[in-house]
């Protein structure tokens, strides 16, 4: 693993590198992955899985197209356990993907920053959500989720960062993460794993 050799140069991060992390890989149907990310916001992993399964059940467990989601009555989506806001956000994603002809092929050609700029135009989709999509759906190796609470907690502990001023702490985090390029996603995976061990 070339990324391990690179990340080991950071002596503090090196403490985490003996843990086992999942490899990154590309998942098809990015528009659906984005909808799934919204479905799971502010839910435990267990509850998120249940809601996502109910969502797929609406389409007879086949992955729906954005058009199918757009055509699904509002109440049907409410009935699987989604809030009004989440139903709107999921439909926003579907409409945006159709309007901008967003396909896996298109996103694969784009840079991380271009994807963040494009998808955060959707109401209900923030930078963090797109960063998770870049990492876990597009399999991008160099994403740093500075706003992720788990990453903040892990780095605060590992690098003895002071969090009284959040803005200052984030600037320090970004500076530390510079050393991890071009493998910042892997560093994040190790930090999450280390925090939860």
C-alpha positions as CSV (number, residue, x, y, z in Angstrom):
1,X,0.0,0.0,0.0
2,X,1.8,3.1,-1.2
3,X,-0.4,5.4,0.8
4,X,0.8,3.8,4.1
5,X,4.4,4.5,3.4
6,X,3.5,8.1,2.6
7,X,1.2,8.6,5.6
8,X,3.8,7.1,8.0
9,X,6.0,10.2,7.5
10,X,3.5,11.9,9.9
11,X,4.7,10.3,13.2
12,X,1.5,11.1,15.0
13,X,-0.8,9.7,12.3
14,X,1.5,6.6,12.1
15,X,0.0,5.5,15.5
16,X,-3.3,4.8,13.6
17,X,-1.9,3.0,10.6
18,X,-2.0,-0.5,12.2
19,X,-5.8,-0.5,12.0
20,X,-7.7,-2.1,9.2
21,X,-9.7,0.2,6.9
22,X,-12.0,-0.5,4.0
23,X,-10.5,0.1,0.6
24,X,-12.0,2.9,-1.5
25,X,-13.8,2.0,-4.7
26,X,-16.3,3.4,-7.2
27,X,-20.1,2.8,-6.7
28,X,-22.4,3.2,-9.7
29,X,-25.4,5.4,-9.8
30,X,-24.0,8.5,-8.0
31,X,-27.3,10.4,-8.1
32,X,-28.9,7.6,-6.0
33,X,-25.8,7.6,-3.6
34,X,-26.4,11.3,-3.1
35,X,-30.1,10.7,-2.2
36,X,-29.0,7.9,0.2
37,X,-26.6,10.4,1.9
38,X,-29.6,12.7,2.5
39,X,-31.8,9.9,3.8
40,X,-29.1,8.9,6.3
41,X,-28.4,12.5,7.6
42,X,-28.6,12.7,11.4
43,X,-29.5,9.1,11.8
44,X,-27.7,6.2,13.3
45,X,-26.2,3.7,10.8
46,X,-28.8,1.1,11.8
47,X,-31.8,3.4,11.3
48,X,-30.3,4.8,8.1
49,X,-30.1,1.2,6.7
50,X,-33.8,0.5,7.5
51,X,-34.9,3.8,5.9
52,X,-32.8,3.1,2.8
53,X,-34.3,-0.4,2.5
54,X,-37.8,1.0,2.7
55,X,-36.9,3.5,0.0
56,X,-35.7,0.8,-2.3
57,X,-38.8,-1.3,-1.5
58,X,-40.9,1.5,-3.1
59,X,-39.2,0.6,-6.4
60,X,-39.3,-3.2,-5.8
61,X,-35.7,-3.2,-4.5
62,X,-34.4,-1.9,-7.8
63,X,-32.3,1.2,-7.8
64,X,-34.6,4.0,-8.9
65,X,-33.8,6.6,-11.6
66,X,-34.0,10.3,-10.7
67,X,-37.2,10.4,-12.8
68,X,-38.8,7.6,-10.8
69,X,-38.0,9.4,-7.6
70,X,-39.4,12.7,-8.9
71,X,-42.6,10.8,-9.9
72,X,-43.1,9.3,-6.5
73,X,-45.9,11.0,-4.5
74,X,-44.7,13.1,-1.6
75,X,-46.8,11.1,0.9
76,X,-45.3,7.8,-0.2
77,X,-41.8,9.1,0.7
78,X,-43.1,10.6,4.0
79,X,-44.6,7.2,4.9
80,X,-41.2,5.5,4.8
81,X,-40.1,7.7,7.7
82,X,-38.7,10.8,6.0
83,X,-39.3,14.3,7.3
84,X,-40.9,16.9,5.0
85,X,-37.5,18.5,4.6
86,X,-35.8,15.3,3.6
87,X,-38.6,14.5,1.0
88,X,-38.0,17.9,-0.5
89,X,-34.2,17.5,-0.5
90,X,-34.4,14.0,-2.1
91,X,-36.7,15.4,-4.8
92,X,-34.3,18.4,-5.3
93,X,-31.5,16.0,-5.9
94,X,-33.5,14.0,-8.5
95,X,-34.7,17.2,-10.3
96,X,-31.1,18.7,-10.3
97,X,-29.6,15.5,-11.7
98,X,-32.1,15.4,-14.5
99,X,-31.9,19.1,-15.3
100,X,-28.0,19.1,-15.3
101,X,-27.8,15.7,-17.0
102,X,-25.7,14.4,-14.2
103,X,-24.3,10.9,-14.9
104,X,-21.6,8.8,-13.4
105,X,-19.5,9.4,-16.6
106,X,-19.8,13.2,-16.2
107,X,-18.8,13.1,-12.5
108,X,-15.8,10.8,-13.1
109,X,-14.3,13.4,-15.5
110,X,-14.7,16.2,-13.0
111,X,-12.3,17.4,-10.2
112,X,-13.2,17.2,-6.5
113,X,-13.7,20.9,-6.3
114,X,-15.8,21.1,-9.4
115,X,-18.1,18.4,-8.0
116,X,-18.4,20.2,-4.7
117,X,-19.2,23.5,-6.5
118,X,-21.8,21.7,-8.7
119,X,-23.6,19.6,-6.1
120,X,-23.7,22.1,-3.3
121,X,-26.0,24.2,-5.5
122,X,-28.8,21.7,-4.6
123,X,-30.8,22.8,-1.6
124,X,-30.2,20.3,1.2
125,X,-26.8,19.3,0.0
126,X,-23.9,20.7,1.9
127,X,-20.1,20.5,1.4
128,X,-19.7,17.6,4.0
129,X,-22.4,15.5,2.1
130,X,-20.5,15.9,-1.2
131,X,-17.2,15.1,0.5
132,X,-18.6,11.9,1.8
133,X,-19.9,11.2,-1.7
134,X,-16.4,11.8,-3.2
135,X,-14.9,9.4,-0.6
136,X,-17.3,6.6,-0.4
137,X,-19.1,6.6,-3.8
138,X,-16.6,8.0,-6.2
139,X,-13.6,6.5,-4.4
140,X,-11.5,9.6,-4.5
141,X,-8.2,9.3,-2.5
142,X,-7.5,12.9,-1.7
143,X,-10.5,14.4,0.2
144,X,-10.2,16.1,3.6
145,X,-13.4,16.5,5.5
146,X,-12.4,19.3,7.8
147,X,-16.0,19.9,9.0
148,X,-16.5,16.3,10.0
149,X,-17.0,16.0,13.8
150,X,-15.3,12.6,14.0
151,X,-12.2,13.9,12.2
152,X,-12.1,17.0,14.4
153,X,-12.3,14.9,17.6
154,X,-9.6,12.5,16.4
155,X,-7.2,15.2,15.3
156,X,-7.9,17.2,18.5
157,X,-6.8,14.3,20.6
158,X,-4.0,13.0,18.3
159,X,-2.4,16.4,17.7
160,X,-3.4,18.0,21.0
161,X,-5.3,20.8,19.2
162,X,-7.1,23.5,21.1
163,X,-10.7,23.8,20.1
164,X,-11.7,27.0,21.9
165,X,-11.5,28.8,18.6
166,X,-13.1,26.4,16.0
167,X,-11.9,28.5,13.0
168,X,-8.3,28.5,14.2
169,X,-8.5,24.7,14.9
170,X,-9.8,24.0,11.4
171,X,-6.9,26.1,9.9
172,X,-4.4,24.0,11.8
173,X,-6.1,20.8,10.7
174,X,-5.9,21.8,7.0
175,X,-2.2,22.6,7.5
176,X,-1.5,19.2,9.1
177,X,-3.5,17.5,6.3
178,X,-1.3,19.1,3.7
179,X,1.4,16.5,4.5
180,X,-1.0,13.7,3.7
181,X,-1.6,14.7,0.1
182,X,-2.4,12.9,-2.3
183,X,-3.9,10.4,0.2
184,X,-6.0,12.5,2.6
185,X,-9.1,10.3,2.3
186,X,-7.1,7.3,3.6
187,X,-5.9,9.5,6.5
188,X,-9.5,10.3,7.3
189,X,-10.4,6.6,7.2
190,X,-7.7,5.9,9.7
191,X,-8.7,8.8,12.0
192,X,-12.3,7.6,12.1
193,X,-11.3,4.1,12.8
194,X,-8.8,5.2,15.5
195,X,-11.4,7.4,17.2
196,X,-14.0,4.5,17.3
197,X,-11.6,1.8,18.5
